[in-house]
């Protein structure tokens, strides 16, 4: 059995994450007064802000200690050029999920303007293509998935979706059928 040497975490990437966590937790702690309200009954120990404040306070404190230790380590042992380059590429890779968040936003927009079935079909087929699944069988699998989802949500669960404006172009009976099933 071969043993692979596991590489340690990049110190600069870890420090960037700690900075992000510290800023987020400190911001949330600072907003606790506007996010919660004071209860007129009971003492301070019954207030809705107490437990979130304690949890966020502990989070801010531990992130501050971790950040202080990471900065001290980096000052003591400056990072190499390779470590800087690895951290830069890792931090830039954090932006990749924003691409898929954009796709989901486009899906929500398409659902409002094309209907649930058509919007979902476009979304699934595009994601299949984007993921590199460009063979005919994958597009047929996507079509089957969309038909299954329409049956489950529209027929089985009766989930209502707003009808797009172009449904008004059809005669009343067809419009009703489109609104009910698609």
MDTraj code that builds the backbone (N, CA, C; nanometers):
import mdtraj as md
import numpy as np

residues = "UNK UNK UNK UNK UNK UNK UNK UNK UNK UNK UNK UNK UNK UNK UNK UNK UNK UNK UNK UNK UNK UNK UNK UNK UNK UNK UNK UNK UNK UNK UNK UNK UNK UNK UNK UNK UNK UNK UNK UNK UNK UNK UNK UNK UNK UNK UNK UNK UNK UNK UNK UNK UNK UNK UNK UNK UNK UNK UNK UNK UNK UNK UNK UNK UNK UNK UNK UNK UNK UNK UNK UNK UNK UNK UNK UNK UNK UNK UNK UNK UNK UNK UNK UNK UNK UNK UNK UNK UNK UNK UNK UNK UNK UNK UNK UNK UNK UNK UNK UNK UNK UNK UNK UNK UNK UNK UNK UNK UNK UNK UNK UNK UNK UNK UNK UNK UNK UNK UNK UNK UNK UNK UNK UNK UNK UNK UNK UNK UNK UNK UNK UNK UNK UNK UNK UNK UNK UNK UNK UNK UNK UNK UNK UNK UNK UNK UNK UNK UNK UNK UNK UNK UNK UNK UNK UNK UNK UNK UNK UNK UNK UNK UNK UNK UNK UNK UNK UNK UNK UNK UNK UNK UNK UNK UNK UNK UNK UNK UNK UNK UNK UNK".split()
xyz = np.array([
    [0.0841, -0.1172, 0.0000],
    [0.0000, 0.0000, 0.0000],
    [0.0888, 0.1238, 0.0000],
    [0.0694, 0.2084, -0.0949],
    [0.1530, 0.3276, -0.1034],
    [0.0956, 0.4390, -0.0174],
    [0.1853, 0.5058, 0.0476],
    [0.1429, 0.6181, 0.1311],
    [0.1721, 0.7468, 0.0568],
    [0.0685, 0.8271, 0.0435],
    [0.0868, 0.9565, -0.0220],
    [0.1052, 1.0619, 0.0860],
    [0.2006, 1.1469, 0.0637],
    [0.2234, 1.2552, 0.1590],
    [0.1176, 1.3626, 0.1362],
    [0.0441, 1.3905, 0.2402],
    [-0.0613, 1.4920, 0.2297],
    [0.0006, 1.6291, 0.2467],
    [-0.0298, 1.7160, 0.1539],
    [0.0249, 1.8509, 0.1629],
    [-0.0539, 1.9312, 0.2644],
    [0.0152, 2.0175, 0.3342],
    [-0.0505, 2.1014, 0.4332],
    [-0.1296, 2.2125, 0.3676],
    [-0.2126, 2.2725, 0.4464],
    [-0.2945, 2.3831, 0.3960],
    [-0.2048, 2.5035, 0.3671],
    [-0.2426, 2.5777, 0.2677],
    [-0.1695, 2.6989, 0.2333],
    [-0.1980, 2.8038, 0.3408],
    [-0.0926, 2.8578, 0.3994],
    [-0.1091, 2.9534, 0.5099],
    [-0.1784, 3.0823, 0.4662],
    [-0.1488, 3.1290, 0.3450],
    [-0.2110, 3.2530, 0.2978],
    [-0.3600, 3.2328, 0.2690],
    [-0.3944, 3.1166, 0.2143],
    [-0.5347, 3.0865, 0.1903],
    [-0.6099, 3.0750, 0.3228],
    [-0.5478, 3.0095, 0.4211],
    [-0.6097, 2.9971, 0.5524],
    [-0.6286, 3.1340, 0.6169],
    [-0.5300, 3.2221, 0.5991],
    [-0.5423, 3.3558, 0.6566],
    [-0.6534, 3.4347, 0.5868],
    [-0.6652, 3.4202, 0.4558],
    [-0.7732, 3.4889, 0.3838],
    [-0.9093, 3.4414, 0.4337],
    [-0.9243, 3.3105, 0.4548],
    [-1.0503, 3.2585, 0.5088],
    [-1.0774, 3.3124, 0.6494],
    [-0.9739, 3.3178, 0.7301],
    [-0.9910, 3.3696, 0.8661],
    [-1.0326, 3.5160, 0.8634],
    [-0.9746, 3.5949, 0.7752],
    [-1.0133, 3.7363, 0.7625],
    [-1.1609, 3.7461, 0.7219],
    [-1.2014, 3.6645, 0.6255],
    [-1.3416, 3.6669, 0.5813],
    [-1.4338, 3.6284, 0.6956],
    [-1.4010, 3.5203, 0.7677],
    [-1.4853, 3.4766, 0.8792],
    [-1.4894, 3.5819, 0.9895],
    [-1.3750, 3.6438, 1.0179],
    [-1.3718, 3.7473, 1.1210],
    [-1.4593, 3.8657, 1.0822],
    [-1.4457, 3.9119, 0.9578],
    [-1.5267, 4.0261, 0.9143],
    [-1.6759, 3.9942, 0.9143],
    [-1.7117, 3.8744, 0.8688],
    [-1.8538, 3.8358, 0.8675],
    [-1.9092, 3.8266, 1.0088],
    [-1.8371, 3.7609, 1.0985],
    [-1.8878, 3.7454, 1.2347],
    [-1.8917, 3.8793, 1.3082],
    [-1.7914, 3.9648, 1.2874],
    [-1.7920, 4.0967, 1.3516],
    [-1.9056, 4.1826, 1.2972],
    [-1.9320, 4.1746, 1.1677],
    [-2.0435, 4.2500, 1.1088],
    [-2.1766, 4.2018, 1.1655],
    [-2.1941, 4.0707, 1.1731],
    [-2.3190, 4.0170, 1.2285],
    [-2.3355, 4.0553, 1.3754],
    [-2.2271, 4.0523, 1.4504],
    [-2.2342, 4.0948, 1.5908],
    [-2.2703, 4.2425, 1.6007],
    [-2.2152, 4.3222, 1.5114],
    [-2.2479, 4.4650, 1.5117],
    [-2.3929, 4.4929, 1.4736],
    [-2.4523, 4.4047, 1.3944],
    [-2.5914, 4.4228, 1.3510],
    [-2.6926, 4.3559, 1.4425],
    [-2.6479, 4.2976, 1.5525],
    [-2.7385, 4.2208, 1.6381],
    [-2.8515, 4.3074, 1.6945],
    [-2.8239, 4.4343, 1.7179],
    [-2.9274, 4.5238, 1.7708],
    [-3.0391, 4.5522, 1.6719],
    [-3.0067, 4.5522, 1.5440],
    [-3.1106, 4.5754, 1.4436],
    [-3.1750, 4.4458, 1.3975],
    [-3.1076, 4.3327, 1.4169],
    [-3.1616, 4.2042, 1.3729],
    [-3.2550, 4.1421, 1.4761],
    [-3.2416, 4.1812, 1.6009],
    [-3.3286, 4.1285, 1.7068],
    [-3.3935, 4.2450, 1.7795],
    [-3.4902, 4.2127, 1.8597],
    [-3.5562, 4.3183, 1.9384],
    [-3.5534, 4.2786, 2.0853],
    [-3.5788, 4.3746, 2.1691],
    [-3.5791, 4.3503, 2.3122],
    [-3.7183, 4.3079, 2.3554],
    [-3.7238, 4.2061, 2.4388],
    [-3.8494, 4.1567, 2.4931],
    [-3.8827, 4.2385, 2.6174],
    [-4.0041, 4.2866, 2.6267],
    [-4.0441, 4.3710, 2.7395],
    [-4.0519, 4.2909, 2.8689],
    [-4.0819, 4.1628, 2.8579],
    [-4.0945, 4.0788, 2.9780],
    [-3.9624, 4.0096, 3.0092],
    [-3.9393, 3.9848, 3.1360],
    [-3.8228, 3.9077, 3.1770],
    [-3.6976, 3.9917, 3.1880],
    [-3.5933, 3.9275, 3.2378],
    [-3.4650, 3.9940, 3.2545],
    [-3.3805, 3.9842, 3.1294],
    [-3.2544, 4.0259, 3.1447],
    [-3.1638, 4.0259, 3.0303],
    [-3.1390, 3.8850, 2.9778],
    [-3.1493, 3.7856, 3.0658],
    [-3.1229, 3.6471, 3.0266],
    [-3.2333, 3.5877, 2.9387],
    [-3.3469, 3.6586, 2.9271],
    [-3.4569, 3.6097, 2.8430],
    [-3.4669, 3.6851, 2.7106],
    [-3.3744, 3.7743, 2.6862],
    [-3.3816, 3.8569, 2.5664],
    [-3.3441, 3.7764, 2.4415],
    [-3.4098, 3.8023, 2.3293],
    [-3.3810, 3.7284, 2.2056],
    [-3.2398, 3.7509, 2.1510],
    [-3.1742, 3.8571, 2.1887],
    [-3.0413, 3.8871, 2.1373],
    [-2.9306, 3.8172, 2.2149],
    [-2.9618, 3.7578, 2.3297],
    [-2.8579, 3.7062, 2.4187],
    [-2.7769, 3.5923, 2.3560],
    [-2.8414, 3.4856, 2.3163],
    [-2.7678, 3.3699, 2.2649],
    [-2.6970, 3.3994, 2.1316],
    [-2.7615, 3.4680, 2.0373],
    [-2.6853, 3.5031, 1.9166],
    [-2.5648, 3.5921, 1.9478],
    [-2.5794, 3.6831, 2.0436],
    [-2.4669, 3.7698, 2.0809],
    [-2.3536, 3.6889, 2.1420],
    [-2.3880, 3.5950, 2.2286],
    [-2.2838, 3.5112, 2.2889],
    [-2.2134, 3.4262, 2.1829],
    [-2.2902, 3.3642, 2.0966],
    [-2.2311, 3.2797, 1.9933],
    [-2.1433, 3.3618, 1.8993],
    [-2.1924, 3.4762, 1.8561],
    [-2.1132, 3.5598, 1.7657],
    [-1.9924, 3.6199, 1.8370],
    [-2.0080, 3.6518, 1.9645],
    [-1.8937, 3.7022, 2.0410],
    [-1.7822, 3.5988, 2.0506],
    [-1.8189, 3.4738, 2.0773],
    [-1.7191, 3.3659, 2.0813],
    [-1.6559, 3.3487, 1.9440],
    [-1.7366, 3.3570, 1.8385],
    [-1.6852, 3.3428, 1.7030],
    [-1.5884, 3.4559, 1.6684],
    [-1.6221, 3.5790, 1.7041],
    [-1.5328, 3.6920, 1.6779],
    [-1.4020, 3.6738, 1.7547],
    [-1.4126, 3.6345, 1.8803],
    [-1.2924, 3.6172, 1.9631],
    [-1.2015, 3.5070, 1.9072],
    [-1.2584, 3.3921, 1.8740],
    [-1.1746, 3.2828, 1.8220],
    [-1.1161, 3.3174, 1.6858],
    [-1.1916, 3.3872, 1.6030],
    [-1.1362, 3.4292, 1.4737],
    [-1.0248, 3.5317, 1.4924],
    [-1.0400, 3.6209, 1.5891],
    [-0.9348, 3.7200, 1.6154],
    [-0.8076, 3.6519, 1.6645],
    [-0.8218, 3.5532, 1.7526],
    [-0.7041, 3.4806, 1.8027],
    [-0.6371, 3.4034, 1.6890],
    [-0.7181, 3.3370, 1.6079],
    [-0.6633, 3.2613, 1.4944],
    [-0.5929, 3.3538, 1.3970],
    [-0.6522, 3.4674, 1.3678],
    [-0.5912, 3.5631, 1.2765],
    [-0.4592, 3.6155, 1.3324],
    [-0.4570, 3.6457, 1.4603],
    [-0.3350, 3.6942, 1.5247],
    [-0.2233, 3.5899, 1.5140],
    [-0.2563, 3.4629, 1.5387],
    [-0.1576, 3.3553, 1.5299],
    [-0.1082, 3.3361, 1.3863],
    [-0.1993, 3.3459, 1.2882],
    [-0.1586, 3.3285, 1.1487],
    [-0.0692, 3.4430, 1.1017],
    [-0.1012, 3.5647, 1.1418],
    [-0.0170, 3.6789, 1.1052],
    [0.1217, 3.6639, 1.1693],
    [0.1262, 3.6200, 1.2951],
    [0.2553, 3.5999, 1.3620],
    [0.3363, 3.4919, 1.2915],
    [0.2711, 3.3854, 1.2476],
    [0.3413, 3.2775, 1.1775],
    [0.3954, 3.3255, 1.0433],
    [0.3165, 3.4039, 0.9726],
    [0.3620, 3.4533, 0.8422],
    [0.4747, 3.5543, 0.8583],
    [0.4713, 3.6335, 0.9636],
    [0.5826, 3.7267, 0.9883],
    [0.7106, 3.6504, 1.0245],
    [0.6941, 3.5432, 1.1006],
    [0.8095, 3.4649, 1.1438],
    [0.8697, 3.3851, 1.0283],
    [0.7825, 3.3284, 0.9442],
    [0.8250, 3.2484, 0.8291],
    [0.7567, 3.3034, 0.7041],
    [0.8174, 3.4007, 0.6368],
    [0.7537, 3.4606, 0.5186],
    [0.7244, 3.3549, 0.4114],
    [0.6125, 3.3723, 0.3404],
    [0.5743, 3.2734, 0.2385],
    [0.6656, 3.2798, 0.1163],
    [0.6829, 3.1645, 0.0533],
    [0.7630, 3.1579, -0.0687],
    [0.6776, 3.2026, -0.1874],
    [0.7446, 3.2213, -0.2993],
    [0.6727, 3.2606, -0.4218],
    [0.5742, 3.1519, -0.4620],
    [0.6119, 3.0247, -0.4475],
    [0.5220, 2.9134, -0.4812],
    [0.3977, 2.9150, -0.3931],
    [0.4181, 2.9433, -0.2646],
    [0.3046, 2.9481, -0.1724],
    [0.2115, 3.0652, -0.2065],
    [0.2699, 3.1771, -0.2449],
    [0.1880, 3.2920, -0.2851],
    [0.1065, 3.2605, -0.4103],
    [0.1715, 3.1962, -0.5083],
    [0.1024, 3.1609, -0.6328],
    [-0.0089, 3.0595, -0.6068],
    [0.0173, 2.9605, -0.5222],
    [-0.0843, 2.8602, -0.4894],
    [-0.2029, 2.9252, -0.4175],
    [-0.1745, 3.0180, -0.3283],
    [-0.2822, 3.0875, -0.2570],
    [-0.3642, 3.1725, -0.3531],
    [-0.2963, 3.2411, -0.4448],
    [-0.3666, 3.3256, -0.5408],
    [-0.4619, 3.2425, -0.6272],
    [-0.4134, 3.1295, -0.6779],
    [-0.5003, 3.0460, -0.7624],
    [-0.6125, 2.9831, -0.6819],
    [-0.5854, 2.9450, -0.5569],
    [-0.6913, 2.8873, -0.4730],
    [-0.7991, 2.9906, -0.4407],
    [-0.7581, 3.1109, -0.4097],
    [-0.8548, 3.2161, -0.3754],
    [-0.9375, 3.2537, -0.4980],
    [-0.8748, 3.2587, -0.6141],
    [-0.9513, 3.2869, -0.7367],
    [-1.0488, 3.1740, -0.7696],
    [-1.0153, 3.0511, -0.7319],
    [-1.1075, 2.9397, -0.7572],
    [-1.2324, 2.9492, -0.6704],
    [-1.2279, 3.0277, -0.5646],
    [-1.3468, 3.0478, -0.4815],
    [-1.4568, 3.1185, -0.5599],
    [-1.4205, 3.1888, -0.6662],
    [-1.5189, 3.2629, -0.7445],
    [-1.5973, 3.1735, -0.8403],
    [-1.5526, 3.0502, -0.8627],
    [-1.6195, 2.9597, -0.9561],
    [-1.7675, 2.9368, -0.9223],
    [-1.8052, 2.9214, -0.7960],
    [-1.9484, 2.9041, -0.7678],
    [-2.0351, 3.0223, -0.8113],
    [-1.9766, 3.1402, -0.8253],
    [-2.0540, 3.2551, -0.8718],
    [-2.1052, 3.2329, -1.0135],
    [-2.0306, 3.1571, -1.0930],
    [-2.0758, 3.1238, -1.2278],
    [-2.2069, 3.0455, -1.2220],
    [-2.2127, 2.9475, -1.1340],
    [-2.3323, 2.8654, -1.1243],
    [-2.4461, 2.9396, -1.0548],
    [-2.4129, 3.0322, -0.9672],
    [-2.5152, 3.1183, -0.9088],
    [-2.5788, 3.2051, -1.0170],
    [-2.4987, 3.2519, -1.1107],
    [-2.5497, 3.3286, -1.2245],
    [-2.6420, 3.2430, -1.3100],
    [-2.6035, 3.1173, -1.3323],
    [-2.6896, 3.0272, -1.4093],
    [-2.8240, 3.0080, -1.3396],
    [-2.8217, 2.9937, -1.2066],
    [-2.9470, 2.9754, -1.1339],
    [-3.0336, 3.1010, -1.1424],
    [-2.9715, 3.2179, -1.1348],
    [-3.0471, 3.3419, -1.1519],
    [-3.1117, 3.3488, -1.2893],
    [-3.0380, 3.3051, -1.3908],
    [-3.0951, 3.3005, -1.5262],
    [-3.2104, 3.2010, -1.5330],
    [-3.2002, 3.0914, -1.4601],
    [-3.3080, 2.9918, -1.4556],
    [-3.4342, 3.0515, -1.3932],
    [-3.4184, 3.1232, -1.2837],
    [-3.5340, 3.1871, -1.2199],
    [-3.5984, 3.2866, -1.3162],
    [-3.5164, 3.3650, -1.3840],
    [-3.5690, 3.4609, -1.4813],
    [-3.6407, 3.3873, -1.5941],
    [-3.5793, 3.2806, -1.6461],
    [-3.6397, 3.2056, -1.7569],
    [-3.7704, 3.1401, -1.7134],
    [-3.7774, 3.0939, -1.5907],
    [-3.9008, 3.0318, -1.5411],
    [-4.0138, 3.1336, -1.5389],
    [-3.9846, 3.2545, -1.5024],
    [-4.0877, 3.3589, -1.4992],
    [-4.1340, 3.3963, -1.6394],
    [-4.0457, 3.3868, -1.7369],
    [-4.0789, 3.4338, -1.8712],
    [-4.1140, 3.3233, -1.9700],
    [-4.0761, 3.1985, -1.9407],
    [-4.1067, 3.0902, -2.0339],
    [-4.1939, 2.9824, -1.9734],
    [-4.2177, 2.9876, -1.8436],
    [-4.2943, 2.8834, -1.7767],
    [-4.2007, 2.7843, -1.7084],
    [-4.2579, 2.7069, -1.6158],
    [-4.1773, 2.6151, -1.5363],
    [-4.1149, 2.5054, -1.6216],
    [-4.1941, 2.4403, -1.7045],
    [-4.1432, 2.3266, -1.7821],
    [-4.0360, 2.3704, -1.8817],
    [-4.0615, 2.4745, -1.9571],
    [-3.9644, 2.5199, -2.0579],
    [-3.8393, 2.5747, -1.9901],
    [-3.8564, 2.6550, -1.8857],
    [-3.7411, 2.7105, -1.8147],
    [-3.6550, 2.6010, -1.7523],
    [-3.7185, 2.5016, -1.6922],
    [-3.6441, 2.3917, -1.6319],
    [-3.5737, 2.3087, -1.7386],
    [-3.6412, 2.2855, -1.8515],
    [-3.5783, 2.2111, -1.9602],
    [-3.4545, 2.2849, -2.0113],
    [-3.4659, 2.4146, -2.0324],
    [-3.3507, 2.4928, -2.0780],
    [-3.2371, 2.4876, -1.9767],
    [-3.2705, 2.4989, -1.8497],
    [-3.1708, 2.4981, -1.7427],
    [-3.0987, 2.3637, -1.7354],
    [-3.1727, 2.2551, -1.7362],
    [-3.1129, 2.1221, -1.7248],
    [-3.0271, 2.0913, -1.8476],
    [-3.0777, 2.1235, -1.9654],
    [-2.9994, 2.0964, -2.0865],
    [-2.8736, 2.1820, -2.0912],
    [-2.8845, 2.3083, -2.0493],
    [-2.7657, 2.3938, -2.0475],
    [-2.6635, 2.3436, -1.9460],
    [-2.7091, 2.3036, -1.8259],
    [-2.6145, 2.2535, -1.7264],
    [-2.5491, 2.1241, -1.7725],
    [-2.6248, 2.0397, -1.8418],
    [-2.5654, 1.9171, -1.8975],
    [-2.4556, 1.9532, -1.9970],
    [-2.4845, 2.0478, -2.0841],
    [-2.3862, 2.0914, -2.1818],
    [-2.2653, 2.1533, -2.1126],
    [-2.2903, 2.2388, -2.0130],
    [-2.1826, 2.3076, -1.9410],
    [-2.0941, 2.2094, -1.8645],
    [-2.1531, 2.1005, -1.8151],
    [-2.0775, 2.0006, -1.7405],
    [-1.9997, 1.9062, -1.8323],
    [-2.0168, 1.9238, -1.9631],
    [-1.9439, 1.8410, -2.0575],
    [-2.0193, 1.7164, -2.1008],
    [-2.1451, 1.7041, -2.0622],
    [-2.2269, 1.5892, -2.1007],
    [-2.2988, 1.6243, -2.2305],
    [-2.2298, 1.6076, -2.3414],
    [-2.2814, 1.6571, -2.4689],
    [-2.3310, 1.5458, -2.5607],
    [-2.3368, 1.4247, -2.5111],
    [-2.3886, 1.3148, -2.5912],
    [-2.5409, 1.3161, -2.5902],
    [-2.5978, 1.2555, -2.6927],
    [-2.7429, 1.2534, -2.7083],
    [-2.8118, 1.1896, -2.5875],
    [-2.7515, 1.0856, -2.5320],
    [-2.8152, 1.0156, -2.4191],
    [-2.8288, 1.1058, -2.2966],
    [-2.7347, 1.1983, -2.2777],
    [-2.7438, 1.2871, -2.1618],
    [-2.8539, 1.3907, -2.1810],
    [-2.8720, 1.4358, -2.3031],
    [-2.9809, 1.5298, -2.3283],
    [-3.1159, 1.4598, -2.3142],
    [-3.1226, 1.3341, -2.3560],
    [-3.2462, 1.2572, -2.3362],
    [-3.2709, 1.2305, -2.1874],
    [-3.1645, 1.2050, -2.1127],
    [-3.1783, 1.1874, -1.9675],
    [-3.2267, 1.3172, -1.9033],
    [-3.1761, 1.4307, -1.9500],
    [-3.2226, 1.5604, -1.8997],
    [-3.3688, 1.5838, -1.9312],
    [-3.4099, 1.5476, -2.0517],
    [-3.5502, 1.5601, -2.0895],
    [-3.6372, 1.4723, -2.0010],
    [-3.5928, 1.3491, -1.9767],
    [-3.6671, 1.2598, -1.8865],
    [-3.6751, 1.3150, -1.7455],
    [-3.5667, 1.3736, -1.6988],
    [-3.5659, 1.4341, -1.5653],
    [-3.6659, 1.5486, -1.5563],
    [-3.6699, 1.6316, -1.6579],
    [-3.7620, 1.7454, -1.6572],
    [-3.9072, 1.6955, -1.6605],
    [-3.9352, 1.5965, -1.7417],
    [-4.0710, 1.5408, -1.7440],
    [-4.1086, 1.4835, -1.6079],
    [-4.0151, 1.4139, -1.5448],
    [-4.0394, 1.3602, -1.4117],
    [-4.0650, 1.4727, -1.3108],
    [-3.9842, 1.5791, -1.3177],
    [-4.0012, 1.6907, -1.2240],
    [-4.1347, 1.7605, -1.2449],
    [-4.1741, 1.7784, -1.3702],
    [-4.3033, 1.8413, -1.3978],
    [-4.4154, 1.7542, -1.3417],
    [-4.4060, 1.6242, -1.3618],
    [-4.5090, 1.5344, -1.3087],
    [-4.5133, 1.5379, -1.1565],
    [-4.3988, 1.5363, -1.0934],
    [-4.3954, 1.5371, -0.9471],
    [-4.4492, 1.6684, -0.8915],
    [-4.3972, 1.7807, -0.9405],
    [-4.4344, 1.9093, -0.8824],
    [-4.5721, 1.9566, -0.9255],
    [-4.6030, 1.9448, -1.0529],
    [-4.7303, 1.9981, -1.1014],
    [-4.8453, 1.9014, -1.0767],
    [-4.8252, 1.7740, -1.1073],
    [-4.9345, 1.6776, -1.0955],
    [-4.9403, 1.6192, -0.9555],
    [-4.8271, 1.5659, -0.9080],
    [-4.8262, 1.4985, -0.7785],
    [-4.8457, 1.5917, -0.6603],
    [-4.7700, 1.6989, -0.6557],
    [-4.7760, 1.7901, -0.5413],
    [-4.8672, 1.9098, -0.5637],
    [-4.9025, 1.9353, -0.6872],
    [-4.9908, 2.0485, -0.7172],
    [-4.9271, 2.1832, -0.6892],
    [-4.7963, 2.1943, -0.7088],
    [-4.7266, 2.3209, -0.6858],
    [-4.7647, 2.4175, -0.7974],
    [-4.8100, 2.5342, -0.7582],
    [-4.8527, 2.6347, -0.8557],
    [-4.7336, 2.7227, -0.8914],
    [-4.7193, 2.7478, -1.0193],
    [-4.6165, 2.8393, -1.0682],
    [-4.6855, 2.9515, -1.1442],
    [-4.6381, 3.0734, -1.1328],
    [-4.6991, 3.1824, -1.2090],
    [-4.6849, 3.1593, -1.3591],
    [-4.7892, 3.1903, -1.4304],
    [-4.7888, 3.1709, -1.5755],
    [-4.7154, 3.2858, -1.6431],
    [-4.6342, 3.2554, -1.7436],
    [-4.5682, 3.3643, -1.8169],
    [-4.6695, 3.4397, -1.9025],
    [-4.6327, 3.5604, -1.9405],
    [-4.7248, 3.6474, -2.0144],
    [-4.7653, 3.5918, -2.1499],
    [-4.6782, 3.5167, -2.2154],
    [-4.7121, 3.4717, -2.3504],
    [-4.8229, 3.3659, -2.3503],
    [-4.8580, 3.3100, -2.2334],
    [-4.9719, 3.2169, -2.2274],
    [-5.1020, 3.2879, -2.2661],
    [-5.1070, 3.4200, -2.2485],
    [-5.2271, 3.4964, -2.2840],
    [-5.2530, 3.4978, -2.4342],
    [-5.1539, 3.4621, -2.5132],
    [-5.1704, 3.4599, -2.6585],
    [-5.2537, 3.3402, -2.7054],
    [-5.2669, 3.2394, -2.6225],
    [-5.3387, 3.1181, -2.6599],
    [-5.4876, 3.1305, -2.6269],
    [-5.5726, 3.0513, -2.6939],
    [-5.7141, 3.0474, -2.6565],
    [-5.7299, 3.0026, -2.5108],
    [-5.8433, 3.0339, -2.4523],
    [-5.8659, 3.0125, -2.3098],
    [-5.8419, 2.8676, -2.2671],
    [-5.8894, 2.7713, -2.3440],
    [-5.8756, 2.6310, -2.3060],
    [-5.7285, 2.5869, -2.3067],
    [-5.6565, 2.6300, -2.4101],
    [-5.5140, 2.5939, -2.4174],
    [-5.4363, 2.6662, -2.3080],
    [-5.4719, 2.7925, -2.2823],
    [-5.4061, 2.8685, -2.1760],
    [-5.4264, 2.8002, -2.0417],
    [-5.5477, 2.7543, -2.0149],
    [-5.5758, 2.6849, -1.8895],
    [-5.4938, 2.5568, -1.8789],
    [-5.4850, 2.4809, -1.9886],
    [-5.4058, 2.3583, -1.9890],
    [-5.2581, 2.3903, -1.9657],
    [-5.2054, 2.4921, -2.0303],
    [-5.0655, 2.5305, -2.0101],
    [-5.0391, 2.5729, -1.8662],
    [-5.1325, 2.6506, -1.8095],
    [-5.1147, 2.6953, -1.6727],
    [-5.1202, 2.5764, -1.5744],
    [-5.2044, 2.4806, -1.6028],
    [-5.2201, 2.3671, -1.5125],
    [-5.1022, 2.2709, -1.5209],
    [-5.0513, 2.2443, -1.6401],
    [-4.9527, 2.1378, -1.6555],
    [-4.8115, 2.1859, -1.6846],
    [-4.7940, 2.3075, -1.7300],
    [-4.6594, 2.3533, -1.7673],
    [-4.6244, 2.4841, -1.7016],
])
top = md.Topology()
chain = top.add_chain()
for i, resn in enumerate(residues, 1):
    res = top.add_residue(resn, chain, resSeq=i)
    for name in ("N", "CA", "C"):
        top.add_atom(name, md.element.get_by_symbol(name[0]), res)
traj = md.Trajectory(xyz[None], top)
